[in-house]
Amino acid sequence: MISQTMPQVGQPAPDFTAADQAGEPVTLSDYRGKWVVLYFYPRDNTSGCTKEACSLRDSGETLADANAVVLGVSTDTPESHRSFIEKFSLPFTLIADTDAEVSSRYGVYGEKERDGKKSMGVMRTTFIIDPKGIVRKVFTKVDVENHGKEVLAVIQGRF
């Protein structure tokens, strides 16, 4: 799978339909009228990904009050997502991008290097999408412990 170019601020967010943790289809355009926090992360139940998910979880009520929904995307299976959600009481939808189609469409799937080893995977990236479906902010450097606050600041207009 070849990654496309990452959508930039001011561009329409690429629409997609993919399975969630229950195997049910999720379509991005169904969320028009709401802010969408579309966050891509490498793997369920790893330290950085868990910190990021919990940070977004802990900002969840305030995000909901700001008319925002959170959608997490990784290449994990629906079963893995269900376990991750249950283990950490995550109140949002996780998309099982097992074929990396959504990640590639957003330009966040590619070769990564860690400890001298190269592999293909999802690069941690968050897109803030406005109620009209336009990308308003892209986080390529994510502070996993404070990401919920960073996202909230953008949606509340303090960026």
VMD Tcl script that builds the backbone (N, CA, C; Angstrom):
set m [mol new atoms 477]
animate dup $m
set s [atomselect $m all]
$s set {name element resname resid chain x y z} {
  {N N MET 1 A 0.849 -1.185 0.000}
  {CA C MET 1 A 0.000 0.000 0.000}
  {C C MET 1 A 0.889 1.242 0.000}
  {N N ILE 2 A 0.644 2.123 -0.928}
  {CA C ILE 2 A 1.436 3.346 -1.056}
  {C C ILE 2 A 0.695 4.492 -0.387}
  {N N SER 3 A 1.397 5.185 0.495}
  {CA C SER 3 A 0.793 6.318 1.176}
  {C C SER 3 A 0.602 7.477 0.220}
  {N N GLN 4 A -0.509 8.150 0.369}
  {CA C GLN 4 A -0.760 9.363 -0.388}
  {C C GLN 4 A -0.185 10.538 0.392}
  {N N THR 5 A -0.341 11.723 -0.143}
  {CA C THR 5 A 0.140 12.916 0.528}
  {C C THR 5 A -0.770 13.258 1.701}
  {N N MET 6 A -0.156 13.654 2.791}
  {CA C MET 6 A -0.910 14.039 3.977}
  {C C MET 6 A -1.759 15.271 3.683}
  {N N PRO 7 A -3.061 15.226 4.029}
  {CA C PRO 7 A -3.890 16.422 3.828}
  {C C PRO 7 A -3.373 17.578 4.694}
  {N N GLN 8 A -3.418 18.760 4.133}
  {CA C GLN 8 A -2.901 19.948 4.818}
  {C C GLN 8 A -4.045 20.804 5.370}
  {N N VAL 9 A -3.688 21.703 6.265}
  {CA C VAL 9 A -4.655 22.635 6.835}
  {C C VAL 9 A -5.340 23.389 5.699}
  {N N GLY 10 A -6.675 23.465 5.774}
  {CA C GLY 10 A -7.461 24.156 4.762}
  {C C GLY 10 A -8.007 23.240 3.683}
  {N N GLN 11 A -7.515 22.001 3.640}
  {CA C GLN 11 A -7.990 21.041 2.650}
  {C C GLN 11 A -9.103 20.174 3.228}
  {N N PRO 12 A -9.975 19.641 2.360}
  {CA C PRO 12 A -10.991 18.713 2.841}
  {C C PRO 12 A -10.324 17.442 3.378}
  {N N ALA 13 A -10.872 16.936 4.465}
  {CA C ALA 13 A -10.389 15.664 5.013}
  {C C ALA 13 A -10.880 14.539 4.113}
  {N N PRO 14 A -10.002 13.634 3.685}
  {CA C PRO 14 A -10.447 12.522 2.846}
  {C C PRO 14 A -11.495 11.675 3.565}
  {N N ASP 15 A -12.591 11.417 2.885}
  {CA C ASP 15 A -13.642 10.597 3.484}
  {C C ASP 15 A -13.219 9.131 3.448}
  {N N PHE 16 A -13.776 8.355 4.335}
  {CA C PHE 16 A -13.501 6.917 4.354}
  {C C PHE 16 A -14.640 6.213 5.080}
  {N N THR 17 A -14.724 4.930 4.859}
  {CA C THR 17 A -15.577 4.043 5.644}
  {C C THR 17 A -14.709 2.858 6.039}
  {N N ALA 18 A -14.681 2.549 7.326}
  {CA C ALA 18 A -13.879 1.440 7.837}
  {C C ALA 18 A -14.565 0.862 9.074}
  {N N ALA 19 A -14.170 -0.336 9.453}
  {CA C ALA 19 A -14.791 -1.029 10.590}
  {C C ALA 19 A -14.272 -0.495 11.921}
  {N N ASP 20 A -15.188 -0.407 12.892}
  {CA C ASP 20 A -14.798 -0.013 14.245}
  {C C ASP 20 A -14.527 -1.266 15.086}
  {N N GLN 21 A -14.401 -1.069 16.401}
  {CA C GLN 21 A -14.075 -2.154 17.312}
  {C C GLN 21 A -15.145 -3.248 17.350}
  {N N ALA 22 A -16.357 -2.933 16.916}
  {CA C ALA 22 A -17.438 -3.923 16.891}
  {C C ALA 22 A -17.622 -4.510 15.491}
  {N N GLY 23 A -16.762 -4.083 14.558}
  {CA C GLY 23 A -16.900 -4.547 13.187}
  {C C GLY 23 A -17.944 -3.776 12.399}
  {N N GLU 24 A -18.478 -2.702 12.997}
  {CA C GLU 24 A -19.498 -1.874 12.349}
  {C C GLU 24 A -18.825 -0.797 11.501}
  {N N PRO 25 A -19.432 -0.444 10.369}
  {CA C PRO 25 A -18.821 0.579 9.522}
  {C C PRO 25 A -18.916 1.981 10.134}
  {N N VAL 26 A -17.827 2.718 10.002}
  {CA C VAL 26 A -17.758 4.111 10.431}
  {C C VAL 26 A -17.379 4.926 9.197}
  {N N THR 27 A -18.163 5.957 8.909}
  {CA C THR 27 A -17.894 6.828 7.764}
  {C C THR 27 A -17.627 8.229 8.287}
  {N N LEU 28 A -16.483 8.791 7.922}
  {CA C LEU 28 A -16.095 10.107 8.427}
  {C C LEU 28 A -17.155 11.162 8.140}
  {N N SER 29 A -17.696 11.182 6.929}
  {CA C SER 29 A -18.654 12.234 6.566}
  {C C SER 29 A -19.938 12.178 7.390}
  {N N ASP 30 A -20.198 11.066 8.068}
  {CA C ASP 30 A -21.365 10.988 8.960}
  {C C ASP 30 A -21.228 11.936 10.153}
  {N N TYR 31 A -20.018 12.413 10.397}
  {CA C TYR 31 A -19.765 13.299 11.541}
  {C C TYR 31 A -19.785 14.775 11.160}
  {N N ARG 32 A -20.210 15.099 9.937}
  {CA C ARG 32 A -20.316 16.515 9.553}
  {C C ARG 32 A -21.226 17.204 10.557}
  {N N GLY 33 A -20.880 18.441 10.888}
  {CA C GLY 33 A -21.628 19.172 11.903}
  {C C GLY 33 A -20.957 19.092 13.266}
  {N N LYS 34 A -19.946 18.246 13.380}
  {CA C LYS 34 A -19.173 18.120 14.620}
  {C C LYS 34 A -17.691 18.294 14.299}
  {N N TRP 35 A -16.929 18.689 15.298}
  {CA C TRP 35 A -15.478 18.654 15.194}
  {C C TRP 35 A -15.069 17.193 15.320}
  {N N VAL 36 A -14.079 16.784 14.556}
  {CA C VAL 36 A -13.573 15.416 14.643}
  {C C VAL 36 A -12.083 15.443 14.971}
  {N N VAL 37 A -11.725 14.708 16.015}
  {CA C VAL 37 A -10.330 14.494 16.372}
  {C C VAL 37 A -9.993 13.119 15.808}
  {N N LEU 38 A -9.312 13.103 14.675}
  {CA C LEU 38 A -8.950 11.853 14.002}
  {C C LEU 38 A -7.486 11.594 14.318}
  {N N TYR 39 A -7.275 10.645 15.234}
  {CA C TYR 39 A -5.895 10.411 15.639}
  {C C TYR 39 A -5.426 9.018 15.229}
  {N N PHE 40 A -4.269 9.013 14.596}
  {CA C PHE 40 A -3.632 7.788 14.126}
  {C C PHE 40 A -2.532 7.429 15.116}
  {N N TYR 41 A -2.466 6.173 15.492}
  {CA C TYR 41 A -1.466 5.731 16.457}
  {C C TYR 41 A -0.954 4.344 16.066}
  {N N PRO 42 A 0.278 4.024 16.465}
  {CA C PRO 42 A 0.892 2.779 16.002}
  {C C PRO 42 A 0.246 1.476 16.502}
  {N N ARG 43 A -0.042 1.350 17.805}
  {CA C ARG 43 A -0.431 0.035 18.295}
  {C C ARG 43 A -1.168 0.123 19.633}
  {N N ASP 44 A -2.220 -0.667 19.764}
  {CA C ASP 44 A -2.931 -0.777 21.036}
  {C C ASP 44 A -1.995 -1.312 22.125}
  {N N ASN 45 A -2.246 -0.864 23.358}
  {CA C ASN 45 A -1.579 -1.408 24.546}
  {C C ASN 45 A -0.065 -1.232 24.578}
  {N N THR 46 A 0.450 -0.232 23.880}
  {CA C THR 46 A 1.866 0.107 24.018}
  {C C THR 46 A 1.944 1.388 24.847}
  {N N SER 47 A 3.092 1.663 25.424}
  {CA C SER 47 A 3.155 2.752 26.412}
  {C C SER 47 A 2.734 4.107 25.853}
  {N N GLY 48 A 3.313 4.538 24.735}
  {CA C GLY 48 A 2.975 5.856 24.183}
  {C C GLY 48 A 1.533 5.929 23.718}
  {N N CYS 49 A 1.068 4.865 23.087}
  {CA C CYS 49 A -0.309 4.859 22.575}
  {C C CYS 49 A -1.323 4.842 23.718}
  {N N THR 50 A -0.995 4.148 24.788}
  {CA C THR 50 A -1.881 4.122 25.946}
  {C C THR 50 A -1.937 5.500 26.601}
  {N N LYS 51 A -0.783 6.156 26.748}
  {CA C LYS 51 A -0.767 7.508 27.335}
  {C C LYS 51 A -1.586 8.477 26.491}
  {N N GLU 52 A -1.437 8.388 25.167}
  {CA C GLU 52 A -2.177 9.277 24.277}
  {C C GLU 52 A -3.676 9.033 24.389}
  {N N ALA 53 A -4.091 7.770 24.344}
  {CA C ALA 53 A -5.516 7.432 24.433}
  {C C ALA 53 A -6.101 7.889 25.762}
  {N N CYS 54 A -5.366 7.689 26.845}
  {CA C CYS 54 A -5.863 8.096 28.164}
  {C C CYS 54 A -5.926 9.615 28.292}
  {N N SER 55 A -4.999 10.329 27.671}
  {CA C SER 55 A -5.046 11.786 27.673}
  {C C SER 55 A -6.302 12.272 26.946}
  {N N LEU 56 A -6.610 11.663 25.808}
  {CA C LEU 56 A -7.834 12.033 25.076}
  {C C LEU 56 A -9.070 11.618 25.871}
  {N N ARG 57 A -9.019 10.462 26.499}
  {CA C ARG 57 A -10.127 10.010 27.346}
  {C C ARG 57 A -10.401 11.025 28.461}
  {N N ASP 58 A -9.344 11.488 29.097}
  {CA C ASP 58 A -9.494 12.393 30.237}
  {C C ASP 58 A -10.005 13.772 29.836}
  {N N SER 59 A -9.915 14.118 28.558}
  {CA C SER 59 A -10.474 15.375 28.050}
  {C C SER 59 A -11.829 15.152 27.386}
  {N N GLY 60 A -12.313 13.928 27.425}
  {CA C GLY 60 A -13.507 13.537 26.683}
  {C C GLY 60 A -14.751 14.341 26.965}
  {N N GLU 61 A -15.054 14.565 28.241}
  {CA C GLU 61 A -16.269 15.318 28.575}
  {C C GLU 61 A -16.200 16.730 28.020}
  {N N THR 62 A -15.036 17.365 28.177}
  {CA C THR 62 A -14.869 18.729 27.687}
  {C C THR 62 A -14.907 18.760 26.168}
  {N N LEU 63 A -14.318 17.746 25.534}
  {CA C LEU 63 A -14.379 17.664 24.074}
  {C C LEU 63 A -15.826 17.491 23.612}
  {N N ALA 64 A -16.565 16.636 24.284}
  {CA C ALA 64 A -17.983 16.429 23.927}
  {C C ALA 64 A -18.764 17.729 24.089}
  {N N ASP 65 A -18.469 18.478 25.154}
  {CA C ASP 65 A -19.127 19.771 25.365}
  {C C ASP 65 A -18.804 20.752 24.243}
  {N N ALA 66 A -17.650 20.559 23.591}
  {CA C ALA 66 A -17.222 21.430 22.491}
  {C C ALA 66 A -17.687 20.880 21.135}
  {N N ASN 67 A -18.652 19.939 21.163}
  {CA C ASN 67 A -19.209 19.355 19.933}
  {C C ASN 67 A -18.152 18.610 19.127}
  {N N ALA 68 A -17.295 17.862 19.844}
  {CA C ALA 68 A -16.226 17.111 19.183}
  {C C ALA 68 A -16.354 15.618 19.473}
  {N N VAL 69 A -15.971 14.824 18.481}
  {CA C VAL 69 A -15.881 13.379 18.646}
  {C C VAL 69 A -14.439 12.958 18.390}
  {N N VAL 70 A -14.040 11.887 19.043}
  {CA C VAL 70 A -12.693 11.344 18.880}
  {C C VAL 70 A -12.803 10.019 18.142}
  {N N LEU 71 A -11.995 9.873 17.110}
  {CA C LEU 71 A -11.885 8.612 16.380}
  {C C LEU 71 A -10.410 8.233 16.335}
  {N N GLY 72 A -10.076 7.087 16.908}
  {CA C GLY 72 A -8.706 6.597 16.869}
  {C C GLY 72 A -8.549 5.592 15.743}
  {N N VAL 73 A -7.383 5.586 15.105}
  {CA C VAL 73 A -7.129 4.676 13.984}
  {C C VAL 73 A -5.767 4.013 14.156}
  {N N SER 74 A -5.765 2.688 14.107}
  {CA C SER 74 A -4.513 1.935 14.021}
  {C C SER 74 A -4.777 0.697 13.171}
  {N N THR 75 A -3.728 -0.039 12.881}
  {CA C THR 75 A -3.880 -1.236 12.055}
  {C C THR 75 A -4.234 -2.472 12.889}
  {N N ASP 76 A -4.531 -2.277 14.152}
  {CA C ASP 76 A -4.946 -3.388 15.004}
  {C C ASP 76 A -6.326 -3.912 14.598}
  {N N THR 77 A -6.649 -5.104 15.067}
  {CA C THR 77 A -7.916 -5.760 14.760}
  {C C THR 77 A -9.044 -5.216 15.637}
  {N N PRO 78 A -10.291 -5.451 15.250}
  {CA C PRO 78 A -11.411 -5.065 16.119}
  {C C PRO 78 A -11.303 -5.703 17.507}
  {N N GLU 79 A -10.847 -6.938 17.575}
  {CA C GLU 79 A -10.710 -7.620 18.876}
  {C C GLU 79 A -9.699 -6.908 19.763}
  {N N SER 80 A -8.571 -6.535 19.179}
  {CA C SER 80 A -7.551 -5.808 19.930}
  {C C SER 80 A -8.116 -4.476 20.426}
  {N N HIS 81 A -8.848 -3.785 19.548}
  {CA C HIS 81 A -9.450 -2.500 19.934}
  {C C HIS 81 A -10.442 -2.677 21.086}
  {N N ARG 82 A -11.267 -3.706 21.015}
  {CA C ARG 82 A -12.247 -3.930 22.098}
  {C C ARG 82 A -11.534 -4.122 23.433}
  {N N SER 83 A -10.476 -4.899 23.430}
  {CA C SER 83 A -9.705 -5.142 24.646}
  {C C SER 83 A -9.085 -3.840 25.165}
  {N N PHE 84 A -8.520 -3.035 24.264}
  {CA C PHE 84 A -7.890 -1.760 24.620}
  {C C PHE 84 A -8.928 -0.818 25.231}
  {N N ILE 85 A -10.091 -0.749 24.613}
  {CA C ILE 85 A -11.179 0.106 25.110}
  {C C ILE 85 A -11.610 -0.331 26.502}
  {N N GLU 86 A -11.800 -1.624 26.684}
  {CA C GLU 86 A -12.246 -2.140 27.987}
  {C C GLU 86 A -11.197 -1.922 29.066}
  {N N LYS 87 A -9.942 -2.210 28.741}
  {CA C LYS 87 A -8.854 -2.115 29.720}
  {C C LYS 87 A -8.680 -0.692 30.247}
  {N N PHE 88 A -8.870 0.314 29.367}
  {CA C PHE 88 A -8.612 1.696 29.759}
  {C C PHE 88 A -9.858 2.575 29.761}
  {N N SER 89 A -11.042 1.971 29.687}
  {CA C SER 89 A -12.321 2.706 29.719}
  {C C SER 89 A -12.334 3.851 28.707}
  {N N LEU 90 A -11.969 3.546 27.486}
  {CA C LEU 90 A -11.935 4.578 26.443}
  {C C LEU 90 A -13.348 4.821 25.927}
  {N N PRO 91 A -13.815 6.073 25.956}
  {CA C PRO 91 A -15.196 6.384 25.582}
  {C C PRO 91 A -15.380 6.725 24.102}
  {N N PHE 92 A -14.418 6.374 23.275}
  {CA C PHE 92 A -14.517 6.749 21.863}
  {C C PHE 92 A -14.297 5.551 20.949}
  {N N THR 93 A -14.577 5.769 19.695}
  {CA C THR 93 A -14.500 4.737 18.662}
  {C C THR 93 A -13.055 4.551 18.205}
  {N N LEU 94 A -12.681 3.283 18.034}
  {CA C LEU 94 A -11.388 2.945 17.460}
  {C C LEU 94 A -11.627 2.221 16.142}
  {N N ILE 95 A -10.944 2.669 15.118}
  {CA C ILE 95 A -11.115 2.122 13.772}
  {C C ILE 95 A -10.015 1.102 13.493}
  {N N ALA 96 A -10.443 -0.071 13.036}
  {CA C ALA 96 A -9.530 -1.167 12.724}
  {C C ALA 96 A -9.108 -1.054 11.260}
  {N N ASP 97 A -8.020 -0.368 11.043}
  {CA C ASP 97 A -7.497 -0.120 9.692}
  {C C ASP 97 A -6.507 -1.235 9.328}
  {N N THR 98 A -6.992 -2.477 9.361}
  {CA C THR 98 A -6.110 -3.641 9.232}
  {C C THR 98 A -5.357 -3.702 7.902}
  {N N ASP 99 A -5.900 -3.095 6.862}
  {CA C ASP 99 A -5.220 -3.079 5.569}
  {C C ASP 99 A -4.469 -1.762 5.325}
  {N N ALA 100 A -4.443 -0.894 6.328}
  {CA C ALA 100 A -3.750 0.409 6.277}
  {C C ALA 100 A -4.304 1.331 5.189}
  {N N GLU 101 A -5.515 1.088 4.739}
  {CA C GLU 101 A -6.090 1.922 3.675}
  {C C GLU 101 A -6.346 3.352 4.149}
  {N N VAL 102 A -6.938 3.494 5.339}
  {CA C VAL 102 A -7.235 4.839 5.853}
  {C C VAL 102 A -5.927 5.558 6.189}
  {N N SER 103 A -5.022 4.876 6.854}
  {CA C SER 103 A -3.729 5.475 7.209}
  {C C SER 103 A -2.967 5.920 5.972}
  {N N SER 104 A -3.032 5.125 4.916}
  {CA C SER 104 A -2.357 5.486 3.670}
  {C C SER 104 A -3.028 6.685 3.015}
  {N N ARG 105 A -4.357 6.705 3.063}
  {CA C ARG 105 A -5.099 7.821 2.467}
  {C C ARG 105 A -4.719 9.145 3.138}
  {N N TYR 106 A -4.375 9.077 4.430}
  {CA C TYR 106 A -3.989 10.278 5.178}
  {C C TYR 106 A -2.478 10.511 5.188}
  {N N GLY 107 A -1.736 9.675 4.467}
  {CA C GLY 107 A -0.295 9.880 4.348}
  {C C GLY 107 A 0.491 9.587 5.610}
  {N N VAL 108 A -0.048 8.749 6.502}
  {CA C VAL 108 A 0.614 8.487 7.781}
  {C C VAL 108 A 1.090 7.038 7.918}
  {N N TYR 109 A 1.043 6.289 6.831}
  {CA C TYR 109 A 1.526 4.908 6.858}
  {C C TYR 109 A 2.776 4.838 6.005}
  {N N GLY 110 A 3.846 4.315 6.575}
  {CA C GLY 110 A 5.079 4.231 5.811}
  {C C GLY 110 A 6.193 3.596 6.610}
  {N N GLU 111 A 7.389 3.720 6.081}
  {CA C GLU 111 A 8.546 3.121 6.732}
  {C C GLU 111 A 8.953 3.953 7.945}
  {N N LYS 112 A 9.155 3.243 9.049}
  {CA C LYS 112 A 9.588 3.884 10.291}
  {C C LYS 112 A 10.865 3.195 10.756}
  {N N GLU 113 A 11.631 3.909 11.560}
  {CA C GLU 113 A 12.833 3.310 12.121}
  {C C GLU 113 A 12.816 3.488 13.629}
  {N N ARG 114 A 13.081 2.382 14.328}
  {CA C ARG 114 A 13.133 2.425 15.792}
  {C C ARG 114 A 14.242 1.481 16.249}
  {N N ASP 115 A 15.139 2.000 17.046}
  {CA C ASP 115 A 16.277 1.215 17.535}
  {C C ASP 115 A 17.049 0.570 16.392}
  {N N GLY 116 A 17.175 1.296 15.284}
  {CA C GLY 116 A 17.940 0.813 14.149}
  {C C GLY 116 A 17.212 -0.175 13.252}
  {N N LYS 117 A 15.974 -0.512 13.612}
  {CA C LYS 117 A 15.204 -1.456 12.799}
  {C C LYS 117 A 14.151 -0.711 12.000}
  {N N LYS 118 A 14.045 -1.056 10.723}
  {CA C LYS 118 A 13.040 -0.436 9.863}
  {C C LYS 118 A 11.830 -1.349 9.744}
  {N N SER 119 A 10.661 -0.734 9.735}
  {CA C SER 119 A 9.421 -1.491 9.550}
  {C C SER 119 A 8.362 -0.558 8.988}
  {N N MET 120 A 7.317 -1.150 8.467}
  {CA C MET 120 A 6.187 -0.369 7.968}
  {C C MET 120 A 5.195 -0.200 9.110}
  {N N GLY 121 A 4.593 0.986 9.205}
  {CA C GLY 121 A 3.617 1.195 10.262}
  {C C GLY 121 A 3.000 2.579 10.211}
  {N N VAL 122 A 2.129 2.809 11.181}
  {CA C VAL 122 A 1.410 4.075 11.301}
  {C C VAL 122 A 2.277 5.065 12.068}
  {N N MET 123 A 2.393 6.281 11.523}
  {CA C MET 123 A 3.121 7.350 12.195}
  {C C MET 123 A 2.115 8.164 13.024}
  {N N ARG 124 A 2.423 8.335 14.291}
  {CA C ARG 124 A 1.512 9.025 15.212}
  {C C ARG 124 A 1.223 10.435 14.699}
  {N N THR 125 A -0.043 10.671 14.351}
  {CA C THR 125 A -0.461 11.948 13.763}
  {C C THR 125 A -1.925 12.185 14.134}
  {N N THR 126 A -2.276 13.434 14.402}
  {CA C THR 126 A -3.671 13.775 14.695}
  {C C THR 126 A -4.124 14.891 13.763}
  {N N PHE 127 A -5.329 14.706 13.221}
  {CA C PHE 127 A -5.961 15.712 12.376}
  {C C PHE 127 A -7.177 16.250 13.111}
  {N N ILE 128 A -7.278 17.570 13.204}
  {CA C ILE 128 A -8.477 18.211 13.748}
  {C C ILE 128 A -9.285 18.666 12.537}
  {N N ILE 129 A -10.506 18.139 12.438}
  {CA C ILE 129 A -11.365 18.387 11.281}
  {C C ILE 129 A -12.577 19.184 11.744}
  {N N ASP 130 A -12.853 20.285 11.079}
  {CA C ASP 130 A -13.963 21.150 11.505}
  {C C ASP 130 A -15.317 20.565 11.090}
  {N N PRO 131 A -16.421 21.172 11.548}
  {CA C PRO 131 A -17.748 20.632 11.242}
  {C C PRO 131 A -18.106 20.581 9.756}
  {N N LYS 132 A -17.353 21.302 8.922}
  {CA C LYS 132 A -17.609 21.255 7.474}
  {C C LYS 132 A -16.727 20.224 6.768}
  {N N GLY 133 A -15.879 19.518 7.533}
  {CA C GLY 133 A -15.020 18.495 6.941}
  {C C GLY 133 A -13.674 18.996 6.463}
  {N N ILE 134 A -13.256 20.169 6.940}
  {CA C ILE 134 A -11.983 20.772 6.539}
  {C C ILE 134 A -10.937 20.557 7.632}
  {N N VAL 135 A -9.726 20.170 7.232}
  {CA C VAL 135 A -8.629 19.991 8.185}
  {C C VAL 135 A -8.226 21.363 8.717}
  {N N ARG 136 A -8.244 21.518 10.032}
  {CA C ARG 136 A -7.896 22.794 10.665}
  {C C ARG 136 A -6.565 22.761 11.396}
  {N N LYS 137 A -6.089 21.567 11.744}
  {CA C LYS 137 A -4.797 21.448 12.451}
  {C C LYS 137 A -4.286 20.035 12.235}
  {N N VAL 138 A -2.966 19.917 12.064}
  {CA C VAL 138 A -2.323 18.615 11.958}
  {C C VAL 138 A -1.208 18.569 12.998}
  {N N PHE 139 A -1.275 17.576 13.871}
  {CA C PHE 139 A -0.214 17.351 14.854}
  {C C PHE 139 A 0.650 16.202 14.344}
  {N N THR 140 A 1.896 16.502 13.993}
  {CA C THR 140 A 2.821 15.441 13.613}
  {C C THR 140 A 3.779 15.129 14.757}
  {N N LYS 141 A 3.916 16.054 15.660}
  {CA C LYS 141 A 4.694 15.844 16.882}
  {C C LYS 141 A 3.678 15.856 18.022}
  {N N VAL 142 A 3.420 14.688 18.588}
  {CA C VAL 142 A 2.365 14.546 19.585}
  {C C VAL 142 A 2.973 14.364 20.971}
  {N N ASP 143 A 2.567 15.203 21.894}
  {CA C ASP 143 A 2.925 15.056 23.305}
  {C C ASP 143 A 1.882 14.102 23.900}
  {N N VAL 144 A 2.224 12.816 23.967}
  {CA C VAL 144 A 1.219 11.807 24.315}
  {C C VAL 144 A 0.563 12.035 25.675}
  {N N GLU 145 A 1.296 12.595 26.616}
  {CA C GLU 145 A 0.737 12.795 27.958}
  {C C GLU 145 A -0.204 13.989 28.037}
  {N N ASN 146 A -0.073 14.949 27.129}
  {CA C ASN 146 A -0.891 16.166 27.167}
  {C C ASN 146 A -1.708 16.382 25.900}
  {N N HIS 147 A -1.849 15.346 25.109}
  {CA C HIS 147 A -2.488 15.510 23.803}
  {C C HIS 147 A -3.945 15.948 23.922}
  {N N GLY 148 A -4.653 15.444 24.907}
  {CA C GLY 148 A -6.049 15.852 25.099}
  {C C GLY 148 A -6.166 17.353 25.289}
  {N N LYS 149 A -5.270 17.930 26.080}
  {CA C LYS 149 A -5.285 19.380 26.321}
  {C C LYS 149 A -4.929 20.150 25.051}
  {N N GLU 150 A -3.933 19.628 24.293}
  {CA C GLU 150 A -3.535 20.281 23.039}
  {C C GLU 150 A -4.706 20.327 22.055}
  {N N VAL 151 A -5.387 19.193 21.922}
  {CA C VAL 151 A -6.515 19.078 21.005}
  {C C VAL 151 A -7.639 20.002 21.423}
  {N N LEU 152 A -7.929 20.009 22.705}
  {CA C LEU 152 A -8.996 20.848 23.240}
  {C C LEU 152 A -8.711 22.325 22.980}
  {N N ALA 153 A -7.466 22.731 23.157}
  {CA C ALA 153 A -7.094 24.133 22.912}
  {C C ALA 153 A -7.374 24.529 21.453}
  {N N VAL 154 A -7.093 23.632 20.523}
  {CA C VAL 154 A -7.352 23.920 19.119}
  {C C VAL 154 A -8.840 24.055 18.876}
  {N N ILE 155 A -9.601 23.114 19.386}
  {CA C ILE 155 A -11.049 23.124 19.128}
  {C C ILE 155 A -11.717 24.322 19.808}
  {N N GLN 156 A -11.200 24.714 20.927}
  {CA C GLN 156 A -11.767 25.881 21.610}
  {C C GLN 156 A -11.217 27.191 21.043}
  {N N GLY 157 A -10.423 27.109 19.978}
  {CA C GLY 157 A -9.986 28.305 19.267}
  {C C GLY 157 A -8.786 29.002 19.849}
  {N N ARG 158 A -7.991 28.289 20.641}
  {CA C ARG 158 A -6.832 28.926 21.257}
  {C C ARG 158 A -5.523 28.480 20.632}
  {N N PHE 159 A -5.521 28.256 19.345}
  {CA C PHE 159 A -4.284 27.868 18.687}
  {C C PHE 159 A -3.721 29.069 18.004}
}
mol reanalyze $m
mol bondsrecalc $m
mol representation Tube
mol addrep $m
